[in-house]
Amino acid sequence: MRAFDVRRPYSPERDVRDHGHLLDLLLSLPANGVVWPLVGARRAGKTWTLKALEHHLGSAGGASVRYLDLRRVGAELPAVPPGTTLLLDEPQVAGKGGSPRDAIAFLRWCEDLYKASTRILLAMSPAEWIALERADGDAGLLCSRDMRFLDPLTHGEALKLARTAVSRALLPELPATWRWNPFLLELVFELAEQSPALAEDPWTLLWTARVRSELREFAYHRAVFEDGLTDAQRDVLREIACGASPRDENVDLMERCGLVQRRGGRAVLADPILEANLCPLRIHHVSDIHFGPKSAERVDVKERGKHSDTMAPGLGASRVCDHYIDHIAELAAAGRAPHLLVVSGDVAEWADDAQYAEARAWLERLCRHLAGHPRLPPREPNVLLVGGNHDVDWRQAAGPAQAWTQARHVPFARAFDDHPRCARPRLDEPPETRALAVARYADLGVEFALLGSSEFGGQQETDPVRDELSSLLGRLRKDAMEEPDAERAAVLRDHVSRIDPGLVHDADLQRVRRAEWHAPIRIAVLHHPVSPLPSTELARFSGLINAGEVKDALAHKEFCLVLHGHSHTGWFGKEQWPERHEDWTIRIAAAPSLSSREVQEHNGYNEIEIARDGVSGEVSYQIHVRRMVREGATWMRRASMGPFAPGK
């Protein structure tokens, strides 16, 4: 016989909970109302608690005790002998499906039994408590002081439930929220017993348990969230899942029912299945960081000298990019840190190894504050990175175009190749043979296509007359030029008369068209704008040369969102081509520069929130994009797009 079976009916030897306080209640104190309400979430162990009380009270002798599952008695409520201790389960006065029992008539039946000296312990869901409370009105048949709740499993009770050596070794590896619920803990141990290899990988084990919990025989999410809660209670849990702190009387009720807990002074979901299903995916889209001489400073230090050197550190992070990390740390403390970071190019100013070293150190500091998501495998990429025109090594672009096209992308590749959780397009590899850069998160319902739009960046203009004139002027001034000026001139010569055409290589576009895309949320990331922005820029090739083809391919494959940078301007847009691609709508989000000083507006980023509702094949998604900008010492919401459904 297996040690674990979550379907097994109540058996005293497998009961790990201490029911002493409820036994004392039923044996001594009378209720203030006509019943003792035992309120708890579905699948939290209410039935086993009633069965345990029946067992203990029956063993003690004395007054008769009867357990009654009201789902099995039909519409007509039964007669009960006077003086019985009645343990009632499933009153069915609320919830979806079927015809709810009339709550007022049910309370009157309980009142009649109470008058006949019957003690009643009534186990119910939070939704059923609210339904009975409303039906009672001012009649006084219910009293909130009588409410009792099922406590989470203690550590000792969880140890008792772990009946094998494997389960005892596994128990400390499980998150606390999985150890509090006897149903979920038994389910996890059962899976580990059936498939011992799962015990070696706790994340996969819990993922399997979550999937198993949605089988028709359990329907955990439907039972707990949809059938067991009111609309208001569900809304409260959704708000908490999004990091909000609602002030609602239902918060305290949800906490006492074990669905919410207090952590660090804020409310968080305490049920791991609801957390996985309700917690939105948060993405920060940053762009144009420009590590190097054009990084924006947060503090305007005009004072120079030793006094400045002493005081400046007291003002906090001096650069905007470092202030952003402080901001992420604050979000993490509030439960709102991003799960994924998308960087849409121009990480460095000159594709210089020193600048990339600085960028890499910054990125590693930032990644410490990224949040985990129950549906995000811990080894999957959480940084999605595409290069921009400034991430091209222009020194390598001085040779013949074909020969040096890939070499110009090597410094960027070298800087991030060994990042354990970074995904990026491989422009350092030939377009004919490289793989399409994708990041797929099937359990989150999200897929990314990472497109390199700076394939040919840094092309050098050729003008023999101008070059000869520049050479002549250089020789004339050589003797009068100081060495620092000569070095600066050499750098400037490497950056003059270059063009930065934005272009997604046709080979990559064909890969987009050929690829199978399955997730309902499909997002493309590139550096250059795919549509003109309402701003003015005097520059050649400020957008994509083949923007129309790019959007046509993305719409054909039903991508719903495009993220880009380059313009240093935040902007939202949507495009639809009538009578083409079945009127599919593509949304576009341009991120402002996170930390360049060459901007016409505030530095900032885009926050993308993808909310899901439902389970199995009934999941719907809503996407909300917010532009956040830095104003002084704070980051403020400036504009938003959505919420919207994919393709709408």
Sequence and secondary structure as in RCSB ss.txt:
>XXXX:A:sequence
MRAFDVRRPYSPERDVRDHGHLLDLLLSLPANGVVWPLVGARRAGKTWTLKALEHHLGSAGGASVRYLDLRRVGA
ELPAVPPGTTLLLDEPQVAGKGGSPRDAIAFLRWCEDLYKASTRILLAMSPAEWIALERADGDAGLLCSRDMRFL
DPLTHGEALKLARTAVSRALLPELPATWRWNPFLLELVFELAEQSPALAEDPWTLLWTARVRSELREFAYHRAVF
EDGLTDAQRDVLREIACGASPRDENVDLMERCGLVQRRGGRAVLADPILEANLCPLRIHHVSDIHFGPKSAERVD
VKERGKHSDTMAPGLGASRVCDHYIDHIAELAAAGRAPHLLVVSGDVAEWADDAQYAEARAWLERLCRHLAGHPR
LPPREPNVLLVGGNHDVDWRQAAGPAQAWTQARHVPFARAFDDHPRCARPRLDEPPETRALAVARYADLGVEFAL
LGSSEFGGQQETDPVRDELSSLLGRLRKDAMEEPDAERAAVLRDHVSRIDPGLVHDADLQRVRRAEWHAPIRIAV
LHHPVSPLPSTELARFSGLINAGEVKDALAHKEFCLVLHGHSHTGWFGKEQWPERHEDWTIRIAAAPSLSSREVQ
EHNGYNEIEIARDGVSGEVSYQIHVRRMVREGATWMRRASMGPFAPGK
>XXXX:A:secstr
  S  TT    GGG  S  HHHHHHHHT   SSSSEEEE  TTSSHHHHHHHHHHHHHHH SS EEEEEGGGS S
S     TT EEEEE   SSSSSS    HHHHHHHHHHHHHTT EEEEEE HHHHHHHHHHHTTS S  GGG EE 
    HHHHHHH  SHHHHHHGGGS HHHHS HHHHHHHHHHHHH GGGGG HHHHHHHHHHHHTSTTT HHIIII
IISS HHHHHHHHHHHTT     HHHHHHHHTTSEEEETTEEEE  HHHHHHHS EEEEEE    BSTTB BSS 
    SHHHHHHGGGG  SBHHHHHHHHHHHHHHTT   SEEEEES  BSS  HHHHHHHHHHHHHHHTT    TT
S TTS  EEEE  GGGS GGGGSS HHHHTTGGGHHHHHHHTT TTEE   TTS TTT   EEEEEGGGTEEEEE
   BTTTTEE   HHHHHHHHHHHHHHTTT  HHHHHHHHHHHHHSSEE  BB  HHHHHHHHHS   SSEEEEE
 SS SS  SS    TT SBTTHHHHHHHHHHTT  EEEE SSS  EEEEEE TTSGGG EEEEEE   SSBS  S
S  EEEEEEEEEESSGGG EEEEEEEEEEEETTEEEEEEEEEEE TT 
